[in-house]
Amino acid sequence: LVTACSGGSTPEASPSAGTPSADAGSGAFQEQHKGGTLKLLAKSAAGSFDPKVNYTLQYWQIFQATYDGLLAFTKAGGDASFTVVPDLAEALPEVSDDGKSFTFTLRKGVKFSDGKEVTVDDVYASFVRIFTVSSPTAGSFYNGIVGADACLATPDTCDLSKGVVVDAATNKVVINLIAPDPELQYKLAVPHASINPASAPAKDAGTTPIPTTGPYMVASYDPNRALKLVRNPNFTEWSRPAQPQGYPDAIDYSFGQTVEANITQVQNDQADWVFDPPPADRLNEIGTKYADQAHVNPLTAFWYLAMNTNLAPFDNVKARQAVNFAVDTSLRRLGQGLRVGWRRDAGLFGEQLAQPVCTILPPNFPGYDPDCQYTAGAPSKTWTGPDLEKAKQLVQESGTAGQEVGIVVNDDEVNSAIGEYLQSVLTSIGYKATVKPLSGNIQFTYIQNSNNKAQISLTSWYQDYPAASDFLNVLLSCSSFRPGSDSSINMSGFCDKGLDAKMQAALTLGQTDQAAADVQWAALDKEFMAQAPLAPLFTPKLIDFTSSRVGNYQFSKQFYMLVSQLWVQ
């Protein structure tokens, strides 16, 4: 699972930047709630803890309390969390008249957890490191920096001296672009743009922690057992909206138990929160007996099937279209565990925890326009039901009937249940389908690497920031496909240079007319769906189940539950 925000009112497509009001953010620090150990649980770890490499919601949520960039999204609940504020920079950047140069002044006195002061040399090295470690967004977020093209081609010799110009005497940092980018401030506020020591390795640091700037640092990390965070002794709060002081003295994040066991621990106050969605058979219990500890939030995200367009049978567009026609996105069978009954006082009502989608862009999002190309009676504005006969016809026309298809899924309960359903559907339309469950610790990187030859995989995408390009450009551009890399977020291996050019045109138009650009993004969504490199399934809601001792729950639409702001004291 990748980074996130929630639905609700449609966010602005260009960065909302400024200084939040006094009551925004996390509010004044309440000293009486400081202390204690926050106990988090997950079925599995999320791989590398390198902020330049990891691209999962699970750790991006934790990175909010450990790493900082020049800019940050406000640490607050609700819509305020979309506001970009200065973090390691003293102020928002001065932008040149042509929109191609952004000038920052680095704060003085901020230290890494190893005691060394953050310098402009660390800033320069951190941008170079985006390319030397082949960060998943190097080719989609940061390819507009002057010199980035050469860095993408030959990362080992990356030179950004003309693209990231630093001056130690003035503490200035100037980022020069080859063209204006109205989304740059968003991109500088996500973990891949965090500032790390210049001494950080030029490769994935993996389980070896990189010194942090935030209120917590990594004491130890064993992906088979636990991640332990403790207070960073060199942290002093410089901006409460950007990086507030944390409440717990320590954060213990344990891995390896089943979700069932983890839910029971939270119910018994032996732990405080579970990352994984609760199993279907526990939802009614949580929604009745523990209703006050359950927090339901809509998300700007979608679950989907990535189909490898470079491998049979999905190198054939008709085979991909067949899958789109066949899947039951209504979740009557697909989303086992995605509906829950909640009893509050004397009333019982059901809340749908997922809704079917037909487009790549989720509802209530810039560029979204309802359109269903793959449904009974298509085309339609809404999904009405699968068309299995049409799907079978397309499989026959594609000449791929009878081929073996492996469906790679995460091995948790919900993903496994969906995988079994998909196996039955693909078998029914003419394939010999099998499910290939993998541990959540490796599944996300496994399906990205083309060397693993994953034909079709169940995955999900949660926004990095509120812009249509963060779905279409990131997931499906040519630059996001890196053969043989664990950091190739374009898991379909899809590349259409014509659509790439149209996306660049939409980005350019967004510099002057975002509303018109969103119309173009909506049209692009339809064009991508016609090629069907993926099959959208549903957009989810999130249940955060916390222990009875937890207080001060806040849900950031950008990065979800603010872990560092929870009270356990």
C-alpha positions, -999 to +999 in steps of 0.1 A: +000+000+000+012+034-010+008+069+005-026+083+010-052+110+017-089+108+021-119+117-001-144+143+009-143+177-007-123+180-039-088+193-030-071+219-051-049+206-079-022+232-073-003+233-041-020+250-012+008+267+006+011+291+035+011+292+073-018+275+090-039+294+115-030+291+152-055+263+157-043+243+127-018+216+130-015+196+162-024+225+186-003+235+216+018+207+231+002+192+262+030+183+285+008+161+308+003+136+279+040+132+272+055+098+278+048+061+276+054+036+248+030+034+218+026-002+206+019-007+169+013-040+151+014-052+115+013-087+100+046-079+082+071-052+078+073-030+047+108-037+035+135-011+034+134+018+059+153+041+035+131+072+029+144+076-006+135+040-015+104+029+004+071+037-013+045+022+011+018+038+031+030+017+061+064+035+064+055+068+048+032+072+078+061+066+101+085+088+081+063+118+091+078+115+126+114+108+116+124+126+084+120+161+070+123+178+037+126+215+027+088+216+028+062+195+045+025+189+045+009+203+077+007+177+105-030+182+111-063+165+107-088+172+079-082+195+049-054+215+066-032+184+060-031+193+023-014+227+031+023+228+022+044+247+048+082+254+053+100+226+071+138+226+069+135+257+048+129+289+067+100+299+044+082+289+012+104+294-018+109+325-039+098+315-074+113+332-104+090+350-129+095+322-154+085+296-128+117+276-133+138+286-102+129+280-066+151+297-040+151+285-003+170+295+028+179+265+049+171+268+086+202+270+109+206+249+140+187+218+129+206+186+137+205+150+126+200+124+153+238+117+152+244+153+163+257+167+130+241+200+118+220+199+086+239+218+059+233+228+023+258+202+013+234+176+028+206+191+007+225+188-025+236+152-017+201+143-009+188+153-043+216+135-060+208+104-039+173+103-053+189+092-086+219+071-073+195+049-053+170+049-082+142+062-061+108+051-074+098+086-083+131+098-097+117+097-132+083+111-125+087+136-097+122+149-100+131+145-137+124+182-143+154+193-124+182+205-146+207+176-150+181+149-140+180+134-175+217+125-173+213+112-137+185+089-148+206+076-176+238+071-155+229+073-118+264+065-106+278+097-121+249+120-113+257+157-113+230+182-103+254+211-098+233+232-122+200+219-110+205+222-072+227+251-065+238+256-029+257+284-012+271+276+023+279+313+030+242+323+026+226+290+034+207+293+001+194+264-020+182+271-056+164+244-075+164+250-112+140+233-136+140+228-173+103+239-173+078+252-148+063+226-125+032+238-106+034+206-085+070+209-073+061+221-038+040+189-033+069+168-046+093+184-021+070+176+008+070+138+004+096+114+020+115+108-013+127+144-010+137+142+026+171+156+036+195+130+047+232+133+057+256+136+028+273+105+042+242+083+035+250+054+012+246+057-026+225+026-025+194+013-006+202+015+031+178-013+037+175-021+074+204+001+084+188+033+097+198+067+082+201+095+108+168+114+112+158+150+118+124+145+133+114+139+169+122+101+167+151+081+155+155+044+148+169+024+177+167-009+159+150-026+129+145-062+121+118-067+094+112-102+108+104-089+143+101-052+151+110-016+144+118+005+175+117+042+175+130+064+204+132+101+210+158+119+189+179+137+216+190+163+191+154+173+181+141+207+191+107+218+176+113+245+150+078+245+134+048+228+150+028+228+118+057+211+099+072+188+126+055+188+160+071+173+191+059+138+197+040+125+227+052+089+232+087+084+246+090+053+224+072+037+195+074-001+192+062-015+159+060-054+160+056-078+131+049-114+125+015-122+141-017-128+123-042-099+119-066-119+141-041-121+169-032-084+165-068-073+167-072-093+199-042-076+214-057-042+208-090-052+222-072-063+254-051-031+255-019-052+250-012-031+219-026+002+206-032-001+168-031-025+139-019-014+105-038-042+085-075-040+078-096-060+103-108-094+091-144-097+080-154-118+110-142-092+135-158-061+120-192-065+137-175-070+170-154-039+166-183-019+154-205-028+183-185-035+214-156-012+205-173+014+184-157+043+203-122+029+194-130+025+157-123+055+134-136+052+098-121+076+071-127+078+034-096+076+012-084+090-021-071+057-034-080+026-054-072-011-055-065-025-089-051-053-110-019-045-127-015-065-159+019-070-174+016-056-209+049-072-219+040-108-211+014-132-224-015-132-222-017-095-212+005-082-240-028-084-259-051-055-253-082-077-258-070-100-230-067-070-207-101-057-217-116-091-210-104-089-174-120-055-170-153-068-183-151-099-160-143-086-126-172-079-102-163-045-089-195-043-069-177-063-043-207-086-037-182-114-040-149-095-044-147-075-012-152-100+015-148-081+047-154-047+032-189-042+047-195-037+083-226-032+106-221-006+133-244-004+164-244+030+181-268+035+209-300+018+198-295+022+160-279-003+137-267+008+103-244-006+076-216+014+061-200+004+028-163+003+033-155+003-004-172+015-036-167+002-071-147+023-096-143+022-133-116+049-137-080+053-126-087+087-109-108+082-078-141+101-070-138+136-055-104+141-071-090+166-096-097+153-131-123+127-121-151+122-146-173+091-141-170+067-170-175+030-173-161+014-205-162-021-191-197-030-177-228-047-188-245-023-213-213-003-217-205+025-222-221+040-191-214+066-164-218+040-137-209+003-132-239-019-135-224-054-135-198-077-151-202-089-187-188-124-186-200-133-222-182-102-236-151-112-216-151-148-229-155-134-264-125-111-261-104-140-247-113-161-278-106-132-301-072-126-285-061-161-291-050-165-255-076-190-242-061-218-222-030-200-212-017-202-176-020-170-155-005-165-121-022-139-098+003-124-073-013-112-041-004-102-006-009-132+018-032-114+043-068-124+047-085-098+026-060-099-003-060-137-003-098-138-004-099-114-034-071-135-051-092-167-048-122-149-063-101-136-092-088-171-098-124-183-103-132-154-126-102-158-148-108-196-150-144-190-160-134-168-190-109-193-203-076-191-185-058-216-162-055-194-132-036-199-100-030-176-069+005-168-059+004-153-023+035-136-011+044-120+023+035-083+024+072-077+033+082-085-003+051-086-025+051-049-034+087-048-046+084-083-062+056-072-085+075-041-096+106-060-108+100-072-144+126-100-139+100-117-117+076-120-146+045-113-127+016-116-152-011-100-131-010-087-095-034-072-070-021-040-056-033-005-046-024+031-050-029+059-024-021+094-034+012+111-028-005+145-032-038+158-047-032+160-084-043+138-113-007+133-125+000+115-092-021+086-105-018+087-143+018+100-148+033+081-118+016+048-125+016+046-163+042+069-178+072+055-197+096+070-172+080+051-143+088+017-159+123+005-151+130-030-163+147-052-137+142-027-108+124-032-075+115+005-078+094+004-110+060+017-099+046+012-134+040-025-127+021-030-160+053-020-179+030+001-200+046+028-223+027+049-248+047+079-260+017+095-274-001+095-241+031+106-224+032+137-246-005+144-238+003+142-201+032+166-205+008+190-223-017+187-194+011+195-169+021+225-189-015+238-192-018+234-154+007+261-149-018+287-162-052+270-162-056+241-138-094+237-145-087+232-182-058+209-174-081+187-153-104+184-183-074+170-202-066+146-174-101+133-175-098+126-212-064+109-206-080+087-179-104+074-206-076+069-231-056+049-206-086+028-198-092+020-235-057+005-235-066-013-202-031-017-187-049-022-154-083-030-140-097-007-113-116-025-086-127-002-058-118+028-037-117+019+000-124+035+034-100+029+063-107+016+098-082+027+124-088+005+155-071+018+185-068+007+221-089+022+249-058+040+263-051+060+231-061+096+230-057+126+206-065+106+174-060+128+143-065+117+107-044+135+082-059+133+047-024+133+034-006+107+055-034+092+077-032+087+114-006+110+130+013+084+150+035+108+169+005+128+182-012+099+199-015+100+237-007+068+256-002+086+289 
